[in-house]
Amino acid sequence: MKIKLIAPIISLSMLIAGYAHADTVSCATKAGQIQTQLDIAKKAGNANQVAGLGKALKETQQHCTDARQNQRAEEKVREKQGDVAEARQDISKAEASLRVAQAKGDTKKIQKAQKKLTEKQGKLQEAQEELRGAQADLAALKG
């Protein structure tokens, strides 16, 4: 029983991961990803998933355009650039708070400000990684 449940869950998680990336891949790639998942669902005998994926494939084939995919990828890059800029501003504010705490010599506030700065630096790294991924997707679309 457990094995029967695990396969559809794994397939569904792969499908969700594929759809998260589907906005920034070519229409042919997007259709191919859906077709692969459709084949897996058919082999697993998952009628509900087959129906949903069949509909998704039909919609993709009818409505997807590479121009729109390029536009989505460019929008995603701009969004991620904004996230990076915001993260940098947050770091500047955290650094200013740390300097104020250091000037006052309050050890507790210094530790709190340092922790906040470290957290903001981690968020910047994450935003930069997401931006690099979005830029790579855009570059792949443009060939």
C-alpha positions in Angstrom: 0.0 0.0 0.0 2.8 2.5 0.9 4.6 1.8 -2.3 1.5 2.6 -4.3 1.2 6.0 -2.6 4.8 6.9 -2.9 5.0 6.7 -6.7 2.2 9.2 -7.3 3.6 11.5 -4.7 7.0 11.5 -6.2 5.5 12.0 -9.7 3.4 14.9 -8.4 6.4 16.6 -6.7 8.3 16.3 -10.0 5.4 17.7 -11.8 5.1 20.7 -9.5 8.9 21.3 -9.8 8.5 21.2 -13.5 5.7 23.7 -13.5 7.6 26.1 -11.3 10.2 26.2 -14.1 7.8 25.9 -17.0 7.2 29.7 -17.3 10.7 30.2 -18.5 11.3 27.3 -20.9 10.5 27.1 -24.6 7.1 25.9 -25.5 8.6 22.7 -27.0 10.4 22.0 -23.8 7.3 22.8 -21.7 5.2 20.4 -23.9 7.9 17.7 -23.6 8.0 18.0 -19.8 4.2 17.7 -19.6 4.3 14.7 -22.0 6.9 13.0 -19.9 4.8 13.4 -16.8 1.7 12.2 -18.8 3.6 9.1 -19.8 4.5 8.4 -16.2 1.0 9.0 -15.0 -0.4 6.6 -17.6 2.1 3.9 -16.6 1.1 4.4 -12.9 -2.6 4.2 -13.9 -3.4 7.5 -12.3 -6.5 8.5 -14.3 -7.0 11.9 -12.5 -3.4 12.9 -13.2 -3.6 11.7 -16.8 -6.7 13.8 -17.4 -5.1 16.9 -15.8 -1.9 16.5 -17.7 -3.7 15.9 -21.0 -5.6 19.1 -20.5 -2.3 20.9 -19.6 -0.6 19.5 -22.7 -3.5 20.6 -25.0 -3.5 24.1 -23.5 0.2 24.4 -23.9 0.1 23.2 -27.5 -2.7 25.7 -28.3 -1.7 28.8 -26.4 2.0 28.7 -25.7 4.3 31.0 -27.7 8.0 31.4 -27.4 7.6 35.2 -27.5 5.4 35.0 -24.4 7.9 32.6 -22.7 10.7 35.1 -23.4 8.6 37.9 -22.0 7.9 35.9 -18.8 11.6 35.1 -18.4 12.5 38.7 -18.8 9.9 39.7 -16.2 11.3 37.1 -13.9 14.8 38.5 -14.3 13.6 42.0 -13.5 11.7 40.7 -10.5 14.8 38.9 -9.2 16.9 42.0 -9.9 14.5 44.0 -7.7 14.8 41.3 -5.0 18.6 41.7 -5.0 18.4 45.5 -4.8 16.0 45.2 -1.9 18.2 42.7 -0.1 21.2 45.1 -0.6 19.1 47.9 1.0 18.2 45.7 3.9 21.9 44.9 4.4 22.8 48.6 4.4 20.1 49.2 7.1 21.4 46.3 9.1 25.0 47.6 8.9 23.8 51.0 10.0 22.1 49.4 13.0 25.2 47.5 13.8 27.3 50.6 13.7 24.9 52.4 16.1 25.0 49.4 18.5 28.8 49.3 18.3 29.0 53.0 19.0 26.9 52.6 22.1 29.0 49.6 23.2 25.8 47.6 24.1 26.9 44.0 23.7 23.4 42.6 23.6 22.4 45.0 20.8 25.6 44.4 18.9 24.9 40.6 18.9 21.3 41.2 17.8 22.4 43.6 15.1 25.1 41.2 13.9 22.6 38.3 13.8 20.2 40.4 11.8 23.0 41.4 9.4 24.1 37.8 8.9 20.4 36.9 8.2 20.2 39.7 5.6 23.4 38.6 3.9 22.0 35.1 3.6 18.9 36.5 2.0 21.0 38.4 -0.4 22.9 35.3 -1.4 19.6 33.5 -2.0 18.3 36.4 -4.1 21.5 36.4 -6.1 21.2 32.7 -6.8 17.6 33.0 -7.9 18.7 35.9 -10.2 21.4 33.8 -11.7 18.9 31.0 -12.3 16.4 33.4 -14.0 19.2 34.9 -16.1 20.3 31.4 -17.2 16.7 30.5 -18.1 16.4 33.6 -20.2 19.7 33.0 -21.9 18.6 29.4 -22.7 15.4 30.7 -24.2 17.2 33.2 -26.4 19.6 30.4 -27.5 
